[in-house]
Amino acid sequence: AQALGIKTVHVTDRDVVPAYFAQ
């Protein structure tokens, strides 16, 4: 998640990656 440059708070990459591409 952090590698994508997104600030995350206690979330897994599986939660972040789909949300990242959904933006």
C-alpha positions in Angstrom: 0.0 0.0 0.0 2.7 2.5 1.0 4.6 1.5 -2.1 1.8 3.0 -4.1 2.3 6.3 -2.3 -1.1 6.1 -0.5 -1.5 7.0 3.1 -3.3 4.1 4.8 -4.5 3.5 8.3 -4.5 -0.1 9.4 -5.7 -1.5 6.0 -4.3 -4.4 4.0 -3.0 -4.2 0.5 -5.9 -6.3 -0.6 -8.2 -3.5 0.6 -6.1 -0.7 -0.8 -5.1 -1.9 -4.3 -8.7 -2.3 -5.6 -9.6 1.0 -4.1 -6.6 2.6 -5.7 -7.5 1.5 -9.2 -11.2 2.3 -8.6 -10.4 6.0 -8.2 
